């Protein structure tokens, strides 16, 4: 009491099967032929356009690199200016903290010398 299976039977043509005569999994068994045919002039134009596109992409990347280089040089110049300013401020700080400057200041002139000093032992 078996019934023939007709639901899932392939309707593909058997002539394009593999070398051993059986179909394998995930194999295209129908031939593909493109309807669009290009001549030699169209192929040359496509190749020239692709080369132009690649050149344009290269130039775009090159200009991005140079703009980043410009920004980096600008930041390095700013860093050099700030370092020079820091050095000048360090020199000014040392000059303001010198003994001759402290002795001649108004605060030092208002101070009195102690009467007697002793050291703790």
Secondary structure per residue as TSV (DSSP state, phi and psi in degrees):
chain	resnum	aa	ss	phi	psi
A	1	X	-	360.0	51.7
A	2	X	-	-102.3	144.1
A	3	X	-	-110.7	144.2
A	4	X	-	-69.6	141.6
A	5	X	-	-84.8	115.2
A	6	X	-	-119.5	-5.2
A	7	X	S	-70.6	-45.8
A	8	X	S	-110.8	27.1
A	9	X	-	-83.9	133.7
A	10	X	-	-72.0	141.9
A	11	X	-	-106.5	13.3
A	12	X	S	-70.7	155.8
A	13	X	-	-75.0	142.4
A	14	X	G	-83.1	-9.7
A	15	X	G	-73.4	-19.1
A	16	X	G	-102.1	23.4
A	17	X	-	-71.9	172.8
A	18	X	-	-70.4	179.5
A	19	X	T	-62.7	-35.0
A	20	X	T	-86.0	2.4
A	21	X	S	92.3	-2.0
A	22	X	S	-113.7	148.3
A	23	X	-	-79.4	138.1
A	24	X	-	-98.3	169.2
A	25	X	T	-75.6	146.9
A	26	X	T	56.5	38.0
A	27	X	-	-113.6	136.1
A	28	X	-	-79.4	124.2
A	29	X	-	-106.9	3.5
A	30	X	S	-115.3	139.1
A	31	X	-	-73.6	150.5
A	32	X	-	-117.6	127.7
A	33	X	-	-133.6	127.9
A	34	X	-	-75.2	142.6
A	35	X	S	-84.5	-18.2
A	36	X	-	-89.7	123.8
A	37	X	-	-118.2	130.4
A	38	X	-	-108.3	143.3
A	39	X	-	-88.9	178.7
A	40	X	H	-66.0	-32.2
A	41	X	H	-69.2	-43.7
A	42	X	H	-64.1	-38.9
A	43	X	H	-63.3	-42.2
A	44	X	H	-64.6	-40.8
A	45	X	H	-64.6	-42.2
A	46	X	H	-63.0	-41.7
A	47	X	H	-65.0	-42.7
A	48	X	H	-63.4	-41.8
A	49	X	H	-64.5	-40.0
A	50	X	H	-64.5	-40.6
A	51	X	H	-65.4	-40.7
A	52	X	H	-63.6	-40.4
A	53	X	H	-63.8	-43.1
A	54	X	H	-63.9	-39.0
A	55	X	H	-63.6	-40.2
A	56	X	H	-64.9	-41.5
A	57	X	H	-62.7	-40.5
A	58	X	H	-62.7	-45.0
A	59	X	H	-65.4	-35.8
A	60	X	H	-62.4	-45.5
A	61	X	H	-65.2	-37.4
A	62	X	H	-65.5	-41.3
A	63	X	H	-70.3	-33.5
A	64	X	H	-62.7	-42.3
A	65	X	H	-63.1	-42.5
A	66	X	H	-68.9	-33.7
A	67	X	H	-69.2	-36.9
A	68	X	H	-65.8	-37.2
A	69	X	H	-64.2	-40.0
A	70	X	H	-62.6	-44.2
A	71	X	H	-63.9	-40.5
A	72	X	H	-65.2	-41.3
A	73	X	H	-64.0	-38.7
A	74	X	H	-62.8	-44.2
A	75	X	H	-66.5	-38.4
A	76	X	H	-65.1	-38.4
A	77	X	H	-64.2	-42.8
A	78	X	H	-63.0	-39.4
A	79	X	H	-63.9	-40.9
A	80	X	H	-64.8	-39.9
A	81	X	H	-64.5	-42.2
A	82	X	H	-67.4	-35.5
A	83	X	H	-65.7	-42.1
A	84	X	H	-63.9	-40.2
A	85	X	H	-65.2	-38.7
A	86	X	H	-63.5	-41.9
A	87	X	H	-62.9	-41.1
A	88	X	H	-63.5	-39.7
A	89	X	H	-67.0	-34.5
A	90	X	H	-65.7	-40.5
A	91	X	H	-65.7	-42.9
A	92	X	H	-62.9	-40.0
A	93	X	H	-63.1	-43.5
A	94	X	H	-65.5	-37.3
A	95	X	H	-67.5	-39.1
A	96	X	H	-72.4	-23.8
A	97	X	T	-94.8	5.7
A	98	X	S	-68.6	155.0
A	99	X	H	-64.3	-39.4
A	100	X	H	-64.9	-36.0
A	101	X	H	-70.0	-40.5
A	102	X	H	-67.5	-40.6
A	103	X	H	-65.2	-33.7
A	104	X	T	-91.0	5.2
A	105	X	S	-77.9	162.0
A	106	X	H	-69.2	-32.3
A	107	X	H	-67.5	-42.7
A	108	X	H	-68.1	-33.2
A	109	X	H	-68.5	-29.6
A	110	X	H	-81.0	-10.8
A	111	X	-	-80.2	152.3
A	112	X	-	-114.0	158.9
A	113	X	-	-85.0	144.1
A	114	X	-	-68.8	151.8
A	115	X	S	-73.4	-49.9
A	116	X	-	-144.2	146.8
A	117	X	-	-125.7	137.7
A	118	X	-	-133.1	154.7
A	119	X	-	-109.2	144.6
A	120	X	-	-85.0	140.1
A	121	X	-	-109.4	360.0
